[in-house]
Amino acid sequence: MIYGTTATLEKNDEYAEHGIAIVDLKNDSVRYETFGTKDIALIPLFSTSELAYILGENGKMYVYDKDFHYTTYEPFKNLPQQQYYDIYENGQLALDDHRILYCLRGIGAEETYSLGILNVEGEPNFQLFNADFANTKHWYEPLYQNVEEKEIYVKEMSNNKEDNRVIILDSESLKVKAKIPVESNHLLDFIVKINH
């Protein structure tokens, strides 16, 4: 089992063991991994039966194999350099075994958000699929994928309530099918589509 940790408080009131915790349930033991970074937030992002993907706010991805050997990748190297790379709160949705719809919060001269696809097949990389969702002041929270309707529902939010919407994407082409204004969409948790 892997989980992220901001640190543990030692007896001398100093923080230690930031990064991720790797729990061995058979031996009741925990070890901590920082991948050689210092004070970098690490987020367990995704796993398959073969691999586990850990994302660092330094923009690097650490991928464990079954033997817990890891390889380091830079999935955001195609984007302009940011001071920090972070996921926006609930800003991810696994679309299949290789693709994650992902809201990247980039912190550089100013905070911006980009919605794209984090593809973990082969060498992990992040690709913007629509320029309208790149480096915006809006942030995105994918709700869920309706497999039968082949649609993905995403909340688009901003500090200006008039710009708050639900975006419906085609799950195959990732083209926008509709944008529906929703004034208080931060309260929206679920969408039901009824066909007549």
N, C-alpha and C positions, 0 to 999 in steps of 0.2 A: 504494500500500500504506500502511496506517495501523497504527501500533502505539503502545501506551502506554509512557511512559518516566518513571522517577522523577527523572531529571536526568542530566546529563553532568558529569564532573569536569573543571574547567578547569585550566590550568597553574598558577594561583595557589591551587589546592586549594579553590576555591569551586564550589558546584553551580550549574549554569545549565541552561536549556532543559528544564525540567520540563514535563509535560503530555503531548502526543501528538506523534509524529513522522509526517510525511507524506513518503513516499518517492516520488520520480519515477524510475521504473526506466529510462525512455528517456534521461533526461539525467543519470543517476547523481547525483542531488542529494537532499538531505534538508532540510526546513524544519520548524520546531517551532511548535506552536500551544498557547496557554494560554487562549484565549478571554477574555483580560483578567483572568484570575484569578491569584492569587498562592499558590503552594504548595498547590494543590488537585489531588488525584489525579484523573486522567481515564482512563476505561476505554473503548476501542472495544468496543461491545456487539453490534452487529448491522448487517448491510448488505443491501440489495437491489440490483438492477441500476441503480436510480435514486438511492438515498439511502444515507448512512452515518450511524449513530447513535452518538454519544459521550456517555457518562454521567459526570457529575462528582460527587464526594462532597459537593458543595454542594447536591445535589438537582436540579440543572439538567441538561437534555439538550440537546446541541448537534447539530443535524442538517445535514449537508452535502448539497448537491445535486451534480449532475455537474460543475458549474463550480467546485466548492469554495467556494461561498458558503454561509454557515451561518445557521440560524435557531435561536434559543434558546427552549426550552420548560421548563415546570415540571411534570413528570408526577406529582409527589407532593404537589401543592398541596392535595389533598383529605384528606391525612393530617395528624395533629398534627405540629407543627414539631419537627425533630430537629437536633441539633448537627451530625451528619454523616450522610450517606446513602451506603451502601456495598453492594456485592454480596457475599454470603457465598461465598467461594471458588468452587466449581463450581455455584453456585446459580442456574443459568439453563438453559433449554431452549427453543429455538424450536419452537413448535407448528405454525406456518404462516408465511406471508409478513408477517403483521401482529401476531401474538401471541407473547409470550415468557412462559413460566412462570418466575417470578423470585422469588428469596429476597432480600428487602430486609433488610439489617442496619441498623437505626436506632440511633444512639448519641445518647442524650439524658441524662436523669438516670440511666438504666441502659441496658444493651445489650439490645435485643429484636430478634426476627426476625418477619417477616411473609411469608407465601407468597401471591402474587397473580399477576395477569396484567398485564404491561406491554404495552399495546396501542399500536402505533406507526402505526396507520392514522389519517390526519388529524393532529390535535393529540395527541401522545403523552400517555398517562395510565396510571396504575397503579391497579388496582382489586382489592380483596380479594374473593375469590369465596366464602370460607367463614370465618366469624368464629372458628372453632376454630384457624385458622392465623394469627391476627392478634396481634401484640405478645406473642409467647410467648418462653419461655426455650429452646424447641426451635429448632434450625436445620434447614434443608431443603436437600437436594441432589437435584434431578431427575436420574434416571438416563437414561431414554429413553422414547420413545413407541412403542408397539406398534400400528402402523397397522391391521394385520389384525384384531386383537382390540379395537381402539378403547380402548386403555388406556394410562395414563401411570404409570410407576413412580417413586416418590419416596422417598428415605431421609429419615426424621425422626430426628434425633439430639439427645441432651442429655447433660449431665454425669452424669445418673442412668441407668445402663445398662438398668434395667428399663423405661424409657420409650422405648427405641430401637425403631423399627419401620420396616417398609416399608409405604407407603401406596399403594394402587392407586386411581387416579382414572379415571372415565369421561372419555375425551378430548373428548367433545362437550358433556356437561352439566357437567363438572368436579365431579360428585358423588363422594363417597368410596364405593368399592365394597368395600374391605376394608382392614383394618389388621392387619399380620402382625408379631408381636414377633420381633425379631432382636437378640440380645444384643450382638454385636460388629459392628453393621452398618457401622461405619467401614471395615471390611475388604471390604465387599460392593461389587463393581464391575458385576455383570451378573446379570440374572434371565432364566431360560428357563421359559416356560409350556408345559406339555404337556397337550393335550386328549386324553382317552380316547375 
